[in-house]
């Protein structure tokens, strides 16, 4: 069981912690629980994580070519840079 109670700004860190419990040879069911209290810093951090995940999903999608195929203008639009 993995309990995430101190959220990181980088969602990949939490994913790595959960992935460790799913190690090779694991035969038990793995549960990942995220504790977030509404209206707290953790709640805001969770919202930030979701925004980052959405941005990553927009940029990197399964089956598409590498990021190097994006033009400078496309990157600026994704990052909202004029």
PyMOL Python script that loads the backbone (N, CA, C, O; Angstrom):
from pymol import cmd

cmd.read_pdbstr("""\
ATOM      1  N   UNK A   1       0.849  -1.167   0.000  1.00  0.00           N
ATOM      2  CA  UNK A   1       0.000   0.000   0.000  1.00  0.00           C
ATOM      3  C   UNK A   1       0.898   1.234   0.000  1.00  0.00           C
ATOM      4  O   UNK A   1       1.862   1.321   0.760  1.00  0.00           O
ATOM      5  N   UNK A   2       0.560   2.180  -0.866  1.00  0.00           N
ATOM      6  CA  UNK A   2       1.293   3.438  -0.943  1.00  0.00           C
ATOM      7  C   UNK A   2       0.332   4.542  -0.531  1.00  0.00           C
ATOM      8  O   UNK A   2      -0.758   4.661  -1.090  1.00  0.00           O
ATOM      9  N   UNK A   3       0.731   5.349   0.448  1.00  0.00           N
ATOM     10  CA  UNK A   3      -0.087   6.476   0.876  1.00  0.00           C
ATOM     11  C   UNK A   3       0.694   7.744   0.590  1.00  0.00           C
ATOM     12  O   UNK A   3       1.772   7.962   1.144  1.00  0.00           O
ATOM     13  N   UNK A   4       0.140   8.583  -0.284  1.00  0.00           N
ATOM     14  CA  UNK A   4       0.769   9.855  -0.639  1.00  0.00           C
ATOM     15  C   UNK A   4       0.077  10.949   0.160  1.00  0.00           C
ATOM     16  O   UNK A   4      -1.104  11.221  -0.052  1.00  0.00           O
ATOM     17  N   UNK A   5       0.804  11.574   1.074  1.00  0.00           N
ATOM     18  CA  UNK A   5       0.196  12.597   1.922  1.00  0.00           C
ATOM     19  C   UNK A   5       0.909  13.941   1.841  1.00  0.00           C
ATOM     20  O   UNK A   5       0.382  14.945   2.320  1.00  0.00           O
ATOM     21  N   UNK A   6       2.088  13.976   1.247  1.00  0.00           N
ATOM     22  CA  UNK A   6       2.847  15.215   1.094  1.00  0.00           C
ATOM     23  C   UNK A   6       3.113  15.384  -0.399  1.00  0.00           C
ATOM     24  O   UNK A   6       4.120  14.898  -0.913  1.00  0.00           O
ATOM     25  N   UNK A   7       2.215  16.069  -1.085  1.00  0.00           N
ATOM     26  CA  UNK A   7       2.270  16.144  -2.535  1.00  0.00           C
ATOM     27  C   UNK A   7       3.473  16.940  -3.014  1.00  0.00           C
ATOM     28  O   UNK A   7       3.881  17.918  -2.387  1.00  0.00           O
ATOM     29  N   UNK A   8       4.030  16.505  -4.132  1.00  0.00           N
ATOM     30  CA  UNK A   8       5.144  17.193  -4.779  1.00  0.00           C
ATOM     31  C   UNK A   8       4.608  18.010  -5.942  1.00  0.00           C
ATOM     32  O   UNK A   8       3.555  17.693  -6.496  1.00  0.00           O
ATOM     33  N   UNK A   9       5.331  19.062  -6.314  1.00  0.00           N
ATOM     34  CA  UNK A   9       4.920  19.860  -7.474  1.00  0.00           C
ATOM     35  C   UNK A   9       5.099  19.066  -8.749  1.00  0.00           C
ATOM     36  O   UNK A   9       4.447  19.346  -9.755  1.00  0.00           O
ATOM     37  N   UNK A  10       5.982  18.075  -8.716  1.00  0.00           N
ATOM     38  CA  UNK A  10       6.267  17.249  -9.885  1.00  0.00           C
ATOM     39  C   UNK A  10       5.526  15.918  -9.748  1.00  0.00           C
ATOM     40  O   UNK A  10       5.890  15.097  -8.906  1.00  0.00           O
ATOM     41  N   UNK A  11       4.488  15.692 -10.567  1.00  0.00           N
ATOM     42  CA  UNK A  11       3.714  14.459 -10.433  1.00  0.00           C
ATOM     43  C   UNK A  11       4.522  13.197 -10.726  1.00  0.00           C
ATOM     44  O   UNK A  11       4.129  12.111 -10.301  1.00  0.00           O
ATOM     45  N   UNK A  12       5.629  13.313 -11.436  1.00  0.00           N
ATOM     46  CA  UNK A  12       6.452  12.144 -11.761  1.00  0.00           C
ATOM     47  C   UNK A  12       7.082  11.541 -10.503  1.00  0.00           C
ATOM     48  O   UNK A  12       7.310  10.332 -10.444  1.00  0.00           O
ATOM     49  N   UNK A  13       7.362  12.367  -9.507  1.00  0.00           N
ATOM     50  CA  UNK A  13       7.955  11.870  -8.262  1.00  0.00           C
ATOM     51  C   UNK A  13       6.974  10.937  -7.556  1.00  0.00           C
ATOM     52  O   UNK A  13       7.356   9.879  -7.056  1.00  0.00           O
ATOM     53  N   UNK A  14       5.709  11.341  -7.520  1.00  0.00           N
ATOM     54  CA  UNK A  14       4.696  10.492  -6.891  1.00  0.00           C
ATOM     55  C   UNK A  14       4.460   9.227  -7.698  1.00  0.00           C
ATOM     56  O   UNK A  14       4.269   8.150  -7.133  1.00  0.00           O
ATOM     57  N   UNK A  15       4.474   9.354  -9.006  1.00  0.00           N
ATOM     58  CA  UNK A  15       4.290   8.179  -9.860  1.00  0.00           C
ATOM     59  C   UNK A  15       5.413   7.175  -9.629  1.00  0.00           C
ATOM     60  O   UNK A  15       5.184   5.966  -9.607  1.00  0.00           O
ATOM     61  N   UNK A  16       6.636   7.693  -9.456  1.00  0.00           N
ATOM     62  CA  UNK A  16       7.771   6.812  -9.196  1.00  0.00           C
ATOM     63  C   UNK A  16       7.586   6.071  -7.868  1.00  0.00           C
ATOM     64  O   UNK A  16       7.897   4.884  -7.767  1.00  0.00           O
ATOM     65  N   UNK A  17       7.085   6.766  -6.864  1.00  0.00           N
ATOM     66  CA  UNK A  17       6.849   6.119  -5.565  1.00  0.00           C
ATOM     67  C   UNK A  17       5.820   5.001  -5.698  1.00  0.00           C
ATOM     68  O   UNK A  17       5.986   3.924  -5.126  1.00  0.00           O
ATOM     69  N   UNK A  18       4.764   5.263  -6.453  1.00  0.00           N
ATOM     70  CA  UNK A  18       3.743   4.231  -6.663  1.00  0.00           C
ATOM     71  C   UNK A  18       4.297   3.075  -7.487  1.00  0.00           C
ATOM     72  O   UNK A  18       3.995   1.913  -7.216  1.00  0.00           O
ATOM     73  N   UNK A  19       5.099   3.390  -8.483  1.00  0.00           N
ATOM     74  CA  UNK A  19       5.671   2.346  -9.336  1.00  0.00           C
ATOM     75  C   UNK A  19       6.586   1.407  -8.569  1.00  0.00           C
ATOM     76  O   UNK A  19       6.688   0.229  -8.911  1.00  0.00           O
ATOM     77  N   UNK A  20       7.246   1.905  -7.547  1.00  0.00           N
ATOM     78  CA  UNK A  20       8.126   1.041  -6.748  1.00  0.00           C
ATOM     79  C   UNK A  20       7.339  -0.087  -6.095  1.00  0.00           C
ATOM     80  O   UNK A  20       7.857  -1.191  -5.928  1.00  0.00           O
ATOM     81  N   UNK A  21       6.108   0.182  -5.732  1.00  0.00           N
ATOM     82  CA  UNK A  21       5.275  -0.854  -5.114  1.00  0.00           C
ATOM     83  C   UNK A  21       4.831  -1.892  -6.135  1.00  0.00           C
ATOM     84  O   UNK A  21       4.479  -3.014  -5.769  1.00  0.00           O
ATOM     85  N   UNK A  22       4.845  -1.524  -7.410  1.00  0.00           N
ATOM     86  CA  UNK A  22       4.460  -2.448  -8.483  1.00  0.00           C
ATOM     87  C   UNK A  22       5.697  -3.142  -9.076  1.00  0.00           C
ATOM     88  O   UNK A  22       5.716  -3.475 -10.261  1.00  0.00           O
ATOM     89  N   UNK A  23       6.692  -3.349  -8.275  1.00  0.00           N
ATOM     90  CA  UNK A  23       7.958  -3.907  -8.766  1.00  0.00           C
ATOM     91  C   UNK A  23       7.757  -5.281  -9.425  1.00  0.00           C
ATOM     92  O   UNK A  23       6.729  -5.931  -9.240  1.00  0.00           O
ATOM     93  N   UNK A  24       8.744  -5.691 -10.178  1.00  0.00           N
ATOM     94  CA  UNK A  24       8.706  -6.977 -10.866  1.00  0.00           C
ATOM     95  C   UNK A  24       8.572  -8.092  -9.832  1.00  0.00           C
ATOM     96  O   UNK A  24       9.293  -8.119  -8.834  1.00  0.00           O
ATOM     97  N   UNK A  25       7.665  -8.985 -10.077  1.00  0.00           N
ATOM     98  CA  UNK A  25       7.461 -10.111  -9.172  1.00  0.00           C
ATOM     99  C   UNK A  25       6.400  -9.868  -8.116  1.00  0.00           C
ATOM    100  O   UNK A  25       6.062 -10.776  -7.357  1.00  0.00           O
ATOM    101  N   UNK A  26       5.873  -8.664  -8.058  1.00  0.00           N
ATOM    102  CA  UNK A  26       4.833  -8.351  -7.076  1.00  0.00           C
ATOM    103  C   UNK A  26       3.576  -9.145  -7.402  1.00  0.00           C
ATOM    104  O   UNK A  26       3.055  -9.060  -8.514  1.00  0.00           O
ATOM    105  N   UNK A  27       3.097  -9.903  -6.453  1.00  0.00           N
ATOM    106  CA  UNK A  27       1.909 -10.733  -6.674  1.00  0.00           C
ATOM    107  C   UNK A  27       0.694 -10.197  -5.905  1.00  0.00           C
ATOM    108  O   UNK A  27      -0.441 -10.579  -6.190  1.00  0.00           O
ATOM    109  N   UNK A  28       0.934  -9.325  -4.946  1.00  0.00           N
ATOM    110  CA  UNK A  28      -0.162  -8.766  -4.155  1.00  0.00           C
ATOM    111  C   UNK A  28      -0.783  -7.561  -4.873  1.00  0.00           C
ATOM    112  O   UNK A  28      -0.148  -6.905  -5.698  1.00  0.00           O
ATOM    113  N   UNK A  29      -2.031  -7.302  -4.532  1.00  0.00           N
ATOM    114  CA  UNK A  29      -2.708  -6.122  -5.064  1.00  0.00           C
ATOM    115  C   UNK A  29      -2.069  -4.880  -4.439  1.00  0.00           C
ATOM    116  O   UNK A  29      -1.847  -4.831  -3.229  1.00  0.00           O
ATOM    117  N   UNK A  30      -1.779  -3.888  -5.267  1.00  0.00           N
ATOM    118  CA  UNK A  30      -1.178  -2.650  -4.779  1.00  0.00           C
ATOM    119  C   UNK A  30      -2.240  -1.555  -4.776  1.00  0.00           C
ATOM    120  O   UNK A  30      -2.909  -1.321  -5.783  1.00  0.00           O
ATOM    121  N   UNK A  31      -2.385  -0.894  -3.642  1.00  0.00           N
ATOM    122  CA  UNK A  31      -3.313   0.224  -3.533  1.00  0.00           C
ATOM    123  C   UNK A  31      -2.508   1.501  -3.353  1.00  0.00           C
ATOM    124  O   UNK A  31      -1.563   1.542  -2.564  1.00  0.00           O
ATOM    125  N   UNK A  32      -2.887   2.551  -4.093  1.00  0.00           N
ATOM    126  CA  UNK A  32      -2.256   3.855  -3.952  1.00  0.00           C
ATOM    127  C   UNK A  32      -3.336   4.824  -3.481  1.00  0.00           C
ATOM    128  O   UNK A  32      -4.353   5.015  -4.149  1.00  0.00           O
ATOM    129  N   UNK A  33      -3.102   5.424  -2.335  1.00  0.00           N
ATOM    130  CA  UNK A  33      -4.063   6.347  -1.743  1.00  0.00           C
ATOM    131  C   UNK A  33      -3.416   7.727  -1.650  1.00  0.00           C
ATOM    132  O   UNK A  33      -2.307   7.871  -1.134  1.00  0.00           O
ATOM    133  N   UNK A  34      -4.114   8.728  -2.150  1.00  0.00           N
ATOM    134  CA  UNK A  34      -3.632  10.113  -2.071  1.00  0.00           C
ATOM    135  C   UNK A  34      -4.520  10.861  -1.086  1.00  0.00           C
ATOM    136  O   UNK A  34      -5.733  10.949  -1.281  1.00  0.00           O
ATOM    137  N   UNK A  35      -3.918  11.403  -0.026  1.00  0.00           N
ATOM    138  CA  UNK A  35      -4.656  12.154   0.971  1.00  0.00           C
ATOM    139  C   UNK A  35      -4.565  13.648   0.654  1.00  0.00           C
ATOM    140  O   UNK A  35      -3.480  14.228   0.663  1.00  0.00           O
ATOM    141  N   UNK A  36      -5.714  14.260   0.374  1.00  0.00           N
ATOM    142  CA  UNK A  36      -5.769  15.686   0.069  1.00  0.00           C
ATOM    143  C   UNK A  36      -6.966  16.269   0.801  1.00  0.00           C
ATOM    144  O   UNK A  36      -8.086  15.778   0.660  1.00  0.00           O
ATOM    145  N   UNK A  37      -6.734  17.307   1.575  1.00  0.00           N
ATOM    146  CA  UNK A  37      -7.809  17.980   2.282  1.00  0.00           C
ATOM    147  C   UNK A  37      -8.225  19.217   1.506  1.00  0.00           C
ATOM    148  O   UNK A  37      -7.385  20.029   1.117  1.00  0.00           O
ATOM    149  N   UNK A  38      -9.506  19.354   1.286  1.00  0.00           N
ATOM    150  CA  UNK A  38     -10.044  20.456   0.499  1.00  0.00           C
ATOM    151  C   UNK A  38      -9.698  21.804   1.146  1.00  0.00           C
ATOM    152  O   UNK A  38      -9.810  21.982   2.359  1.00  0.00           O
ATOM    153  N   UNK A  39      -9.270  22.754   0.287  1.00  0.00           N
ATOM    154  CA  UNK A  39      -8.973  24.103   0.757  1.00  0.00           C
ATOM    155  C   UNK A  39      -7.605  24.276   1.392  1.00  0.00           C
ATOM    156  O   UNK A  39      -7.352  25.296   2.032  1.00  0.00           O
ATOM    157  N   UNK A  40      -6.720  23.306   1.229  1.00  0.00           N
ATOM    158  CA  UNK A  40      -5.376  23.389   1.813  1.00  0.00           C
ATOM    159  C   UNK A  40      -4.333  23.576   0.723  1.00  0.00           C
ATOM    160  O   UNK A  40      -4.651  23.588  -0.466  1.00  0.00           O
ATOM    161  N   UNK A  41      -3.081  23.722   1.148  1.00  0.00           N
ATOM    162  CA  UNK A  41      -1.971  23.830   0.204  1.00  0.00           C
ATOM    163  C   UNK A  41      -1.912  22.571  -0.667  1.00  0.00           C
ATOM    164  O   UNK A  41      -1.637  22.651  -1.864  1.00  0.00           O
ATOM    165  N   UNK A  42      -2.170  21.417  -0.060  1.00  0.00           N
ATOM    166  CA  UNK A  42      -2.138  20.165  -0.813  1.00  0.00           C
ATOM    167  C   UNK A  42      -3.197  20.158  -1.914  1.00  0.00           C
ATOM    168  O   UNK A  42      -2.964  19.625  -2.999  1.00  0.00           O
ATOM    169  N   UNK A  43      -4.347  20.743  -1.639  1.00  0.00           N
ATOM    170  CA  UNK A  43      -5.409  20.839  -2.631  1.00  0.00           C
ATOM    171  C   UNK A  43      -4.942  21.681  -3.817  1.00  0.00           C
ATOM    172  O   UNK A  43      -5.176  21.318  -4.970  1.00  0.00           O
ATOM    173  N   UNK A  44      -4.291  22.792  -3.537  1.00  0.00           N
ATOM    174  CA  UNK A  44      -3.751  23.643  -4.607  1.00  0.00           C
ATOM    175  C   UNK A  44      -2.634  22.924  -5.357  1.00  0.00           C
ATOM    176  O   UNK A  44      -2.521  23.047  -6.576  1.00  0.00           O
ATOM    177  N   UNK A  45      -1.813  22.177  -4.629  1.00  0.00           N
ATOM    178  CA  UNK A  45      -0.731  21.423  -5.251  1.00  0.00           C
ATOM    179  C   UNK A  45      -1.300  20.352  -6.180  1.00  0.00           C
ATOM    180  O   UNK A  45      -0.763  20.111  -7.261  1.00  0.00           O
ATOM    181  N   UNK A  46      -2.382  19.716  -5.753  1.00  0.00           N
ATOM    182  CA  UNK A  46      -3.025  18.699  -6.584  1.00  0.00           C
ATOM    183  C   UNK A  46      -3.560  19.321  -7.875  1.00  0.00           C
ATOM    184  O   UNK A  46      -3.437  18.730  -8.948  1.00  0.00           O
ATOM    185  N   UNK A  47      -4.151  20.509  -7.772  1.00  0.00           N
ATOM    186  CA  UNK A  47      -4.624  21.211  -8.970  1.00  0.00           C
ATOM    187  C   UNK A  47      -3.464  21.519  -9.908  1.00  0.00           C
ATOM    188  O   UNK A  47      -3.587  21.364 -11.123  1.00  0.00           O
ATOM    189  N   UNK A  48      -2.330  21.957  -9.345  1.00  0.00           N
ATOM    190  CA  UNK A  48      -1.144  22.229 -10.158  1.00  0.00           C
ATOM    191  C   UNK A  48      -0.665  20.959 -10.847  1.00  0.00           C
ATOM    192  O   UNK A  48      -0.307  20.990 -12.024  1.00  0.00           O
ATOM    193  N   UNK A  49      -0.657  19.849 -10.129  1.00  0.00           N
ATOM    194  CA  UNK A  49      -0.254  18.572 -10.725  1.00  0.00           C
ATOM    195  C   UNK A  49      -1.157  18.215 -11.905  1.00  0.00           C
ATOM    196  O   UNK A  49      -0.678  17.770 -12.947  1.00  0.00           O
ATOM    197  N   UNK A  50      -2.455  18.412 -11.736  1.00  0.00           N
ATOM    198  CA  UNK A  50      -3.390  18.077 -12.813  1.00  0.00           C
ATOM    199  C   UNK A  50      -3.136  18.942 -14.042  1.00  0.00           C
ATOM    200  O   UNK A  50      -3.205  18.451 -15.168  1.00  0.00           O
ATOM    201  N   UNK A  51      -2.846  20.216 -13.838  1.00  0.00           N
ATOM    202  CA  UNK A  51      -2.528  21.108 -14.958  1.00  0.00           C
ATOM    203  C   UNK A  51      -1.265  20.637 -15.678  1.00  0.00           C
ATOM    204  O   UNK A  51      -1.198  20.641 -16.907  1.00  0.00           O
ATOM    205  N   UNK A  52      -0.266  20.231 -14.890  1.00  0.00           N
ATOM    206  CA  UNK A  52       0.980  19.739 -15.489  1.00  0.00           C
ATOM    207  C   UNK A  52       0.735  18.449 -16.267  1.00  0.00           C
ATOM    208  O   UNK A  52       1.265  18.277 -17.365  1.00  0.00           O
ATOM    209  N   UNK A  53      -0.060  17.546 -15.706  1.00  0.00           N
ATOM    210  CA  UNK A  53      -0.368  16.299 -16.409  1.00  0.00           C
ATOM    211  C   UNK A  53      -1.101  16.577 -17.712  1.00  0.00           C
ATOM    212  O   UNK A  53      -0.821  15.944 -18.730  1.00  0.00           O
ATOM    213  N   UNK A  54      -2.044  17.524 -17.689  1.00  0.00           N
ATOM    214  CA  UNK A  54      -2.764  17.881 -18.913  1.00  0.00           C
ATOM    215  C   UNK A  54      -1.827  18.462 -19.962  1.00  0.00           C
ATOM    216  O   UNK A  54      -1.954  18.153 -21.147  1.00  0.00           O
ATOM    217  N   UNK A  55      -0.887  19.300 -19.535  1.00  0.00           N
ATOM    218  CA  UNK A  55       0.083  19.868 -20.463  1.00  0.00           C
ATOM    219  C   UNK A  55       0.951  18.771 -21.074  1.00  0.00           C
ATOM    220  O   UNK A  55       1.212  18.776 -22.277  1.00  0.00           O
ATOM    221  N   UNK A  56       1.393  17.839 -20.245  1.00  0.00           N
ATOM    222  CA  UNK A  56       2.211  16.721 -20.738  1.00  0.00           C
ATOM    223  C   UNK A  56       1.417  15.896 -21.742  1.00  0.00           C
ATOM    224  O   UNK A  56       1.949  15.495 -22.777  1.00  0.00           O
ATOM    225  N   UNK A  57       0.137  15.639 -21.438  1.00  0.00           N
ATOM    226  CA  UNK A  57      -0.708  14.856 -22.343  1.00  0.00           C
ATOM    227  C   UNK A  57      -0.911  15.569 -23.676  1.00  0.00           C
ATOM    228  O   UNK A  57      -1.036  14.917 -24.713  1.00  0.00           O
ATOM    229  N   UNK A  58      -0.945  16.908 -23.657  1.00  0.00           N
ATOM    230  CA  UNK A  58      -1.099  17.663 -24.897  1.00  0.00           C
ATOM    231  C   UNK A  58       0.165  17.585 -25.754  1.00  0.00           C
ATOM    232  O   UNK A  58       0.096  17.543 -26.982  1.00  0.00           O
ATOM    233  N   UNK A  59       1.311  17.567 -25.088  1.00  0.00           N
ATOM    234  CA  UNK A  59       2.586  17.587 -25.809  1.00  0.00           C
ATOM    235  C   UNK A  59       3.015  16.189 -26.233  1.00  0.00           C
ATOM    236  O   UNK A  59       3.445  15.990 -27.369  1.00  0.00           O
ATOM    237  N   UNK A  60       2.901  15.222 -25.330  1.00  0.00           N
ATOM    238  CA  UNK A  60       3.379  13.865 -25.588  1.00  0.00           C
ATOM    239  C   UNK A  60       2.180  12.928 -25.626  1.00  0.00           C
ATOM    240  O   UNK A  60       1.518  12.705 -24.612  1.00  0.00           O
ATOM    241  N   UNK A  61       1.910  12.386 -26.799  1.00  0.00           N
ATOM    242  CA  UNK A  61       0.803  11.449 -26.931  1.00  0.00           C
ATOM    243  C   UNK A  61       1.317  10.142 -27.517  1.00  0.00           C
ATOM    244  O   UNK A  61       2.155  10.154 -28.419  1.00  0.00           O
ATOM    245  N   UNK A  62       0.821   9.017 -27.013  1.00  0.00           N
ATOM    246  CA  UNK A  62       1.287   7.718 -27.499  1.00  0.00           C
ATOM    247  C   UNK A  62       1.121   7.591 -29.009  1.00  0.00           C
ATOM    248  O   UNK A  62       0.095   7.977 -29.571  1.00  0.00           O
ATOM    249  N   UNK A  63       2.139   7.047 -29.648  1.00  0.00           N
ATOM    250  CA  UNK A  63       2.076   6.789 -31.077  1.00  0.00           C
ATOM    251  C   UNK A  63       2.492   7.956 -31.950  1.00  0.00           C
ATOM    252  O   UNK A  63       2.628   7.803 -33.164  1.00  0.00           O
ATOM    253  N   UNK A  64       2.697   9.117 -31.352  1.00  0.00           N
ATOM    254  CA  UNK A  64       3.120  10.261 -32.147  1.00  0.00           C
ATOM    255  C   UNK A  64       4.637  10.317 -32.208  1.00  0.00           C
ATOM    256  O   UNK A  64       5.339   9.658 -31.442  1.00  0.00           O
ATOM    257  N   UNK A  65       5.120  11.129 -33.149  1.00  0.00           N
ATOM    258  CA  UNK A  65       6.565  11.272 -33.298  1.00  0.00           C
ATOM    259  C   UNK A  65       7.148  12.022 -32.109  1.00  0.00           C
ATOM    260  O   UNK A  65       6.415  12.561 -31.280  1.00  0.00           O
ATOM    261  N   UNK A  66       8.459  12.050 -32.035  1.00  0.00           N
ATOM    262  CA  UNK A  66       9.161  12.679 -30.923  1.00  0.00           C
ATOM    263  C   UNK A  66       8.868  14.174 -30.840  1.00  0.00           C
ATOM    264  O   UNK A  66       8.388  14.786 -31.795  1.00  0.00           O
ATOM    265  N   UNK A  67       9.167  14.743 -29.681  1.00  0.00           N
ATOM    266  CA  UNK A  67       8.938  16.171 -29.470  1.00  0.00           C
ATOM    267  C   UNK A  67       9.719  17.045 -30.442  1.00  0.00           C
ATOM    268  O   UNK A  67       9.322  18.181 -30.702  1.00  0.00           O
ATOM    269  N   UNK A  68      10.801  16.545 -30.971  1.00  0.00           N
ATOM    270  CA  UNK A  68      11.629  17.343 -31.862  1.00  0.00           C
ATOM    271  C   UNK A  68      10.885  17.733 -33.140  1.00  0.00           C
ATOM    272  O   UNK A  68      11.354  18.595 -33.884  1.00  0.00           O
ATOM    273  N   UNK A  69       9.734  17.114 -33.406  1.00  0.00           N
ATOM    274  CA  UNK A  69       8.981  17.455 -34.600  1.00  0.00           C
ATOM    275  C   UNK A  69       8.088  18.676 -34.398  1.00  0.00           C
ATOM    276  O   UNK A  69       7.504  19.177 -35.359  1.00  0.00           O
ATOM    277  N   UNK A  70       7.973  19.165 -33.148  1.00  0.00           N
ATOM    278  CA  UNK A  70       7.179  20.359 -32.898  1.00  0.00           C
ATOM    279  C   UNK A  70       7.949  21.587 -33.359  1.00  0.00           C
ATOM    280  O   UNK A  70       9.162  21.682 -33.173  1.00  0.00           O
ATOM    281  N   UNK A  71       7.238  22.514 -33.954  1.00  0.00           N
ATOM    282  CA  UNK A  71       7.874  23.749 -34.384  1.00  0.00           C
ATOM    283  C   UNK A  71       8.007  24.688 -33.192  1.00  0.00           C
ATOM    284  O   UNK A  71       7.380  24.484 -32.152  1.00  0.00           O
ATOM    285  N   UNK A  72       8.825  25.709 -33.354  1.00  0.00           N
ATOM    286  CA  UNK A  72       8.980  26.685 -32.281  1.00  0.00           C
ATOM    287  C   UNK A  72       7.637  27.348 -31.972  1.00  0.00           C
ATOM    288  O   UNK A  72       7.305  27.571 -30.808  1.00  0.00           O
ATOM    289  N   UNK A  73       6.874  27.657 -33.006  1.00  0.00           N
ATOM    290  CA  UNK A  73       5.579  28.299 -32.808  1.00  0.00           C
ATOM    291  C   UNK A  73       4.617  27.388 -32.036  1.00  0.00           C
ATOM    292  O   UNK A  73       3.880  27.861 -31.171  1.00  0.00           O
ATOM    293  N   UNK A  74       4.618  26.097 -32.341  1.00  0.00           N
ATOM    294  CA  UNK A  74       3.758  25.155 -31.623  1.00  0.00           C
ATOM    295  C   UNK A  74       4.132  25.086 -30.147  1.00  0.00           C
ATOM    296  O   UNK A  74       3.255  25.048 -29.285  1.00  0.00           O
ATOM    297  N   UNK A  75       5.431  25.070 -29.852  1.00  0.00           N
ATOM    298  CA  UNK A  75       5.882  25.059 -28.462  1.00  0.00           C
ATOM    299  C   UNK A  75       5.453  26.336 -27.738  1.00  0.00           C
ATOM    300  O   UNK A  75       5.018  26.295 -26.587  1.00  0.00           O
ATOM    301  N   UNK A  76       5.582  27.472 -28.432  1.00  0.00           N
ATOM    302  CA  UNK A  76       5.165  28.750 -27.825  1.00  0.00           C
ATOM    303  C   UNK A  76       3.666  28.754 -27.511  1.00  0.00           C
ATOM    304  O   UNK A  76       3.243  29.245 -26.465  1.00  0.00           O
ATOM    305  N   UNK A  77       2.870  28.201 -28.431  1.00  0.00           N
ATOM    306  CA  UNK A  77       1.422  28.149 -28.218  1.00  0.00           C
ATOM    307  C   UNK A  77       1.097  27.244 -27.020  1.00  0.00           C
ATOM    308  O   UNK A  77       0.262  27.598 -26.188  1.00  0.00           O
ATOM    309  N   UNK A  78       1.743  26.094 -26.933  1.00  0.00           N
ATOM    310  CA  UNK A  78       1.475  25.169 -25.834  1.00  0.00           C
ATOM    311  C   UNK A  78       1.852  25.820 -24.497  1.00  0.00           C
ATOM    312  O   UNK A  78       1.132  25.691 -23.508  1.00  0.00           O
ATOM    313  N   UNK A  79       2.988  26.519 -24.486  1.00  0.00           N
ATOM    314  CA  UNK A  79       3.468  27.143 -23.250  1.00  0.00           C
ATOM    315  C   UNK A  79       2.904  28.544 -23.052  1.00  0.00           C
ATOM    316  O   UNK A  79       3.229  29.215 -22.072  1.00  0.00           O
ATOM    317  N   UNK A  80       2.055  28.988 -23.986  1.00  0.00           N
ATOM    318  CA  UNK A  80       1.437  30.309 -23.938  1.00  0.00           C
ATOM    319  C   UNK A  80       2.455  31.429 -23.876  1.00  0.00           C
ATOM    320  O   UNK A  80       2.295  32.383 -23.115  1.00  0.00           O
ATOM    321  N   UNK A  81       3.514  31.310 -24.686  1.00  0.00           N
ATOM    322  CA  UNK A  81       4.542  32.347 -24.789  1.00  0.00           C
ATOM    323  C   UNK A  81       4.285  33.116 -26.078  1.00  0.00           C
ATOM    324  O   UNK A  81       4.185  32.509 -27.144  1.00  0.00           O
ATOM    325  N   UNK A  82       4.175  34.462 -26.001  1.00  0.00           N
ATOM    326  CA  UNK A  82       3.908  35.236 -27.229  1.00  0.00           C
ATOM    327  C   UNK A  82       5.047  35.172 -28.231  1.00  0.00           C
ATOM    328  O   UNK A  82       4.961  35.773 -29.302  1.00  0.00           O
TER     329      UNK A  82
END
""", "prot")
cmd.dss("prot")
cmd.show_as("cartoon", "prot")
cmd.util.cbc("prot")
cmd.orient("prot")
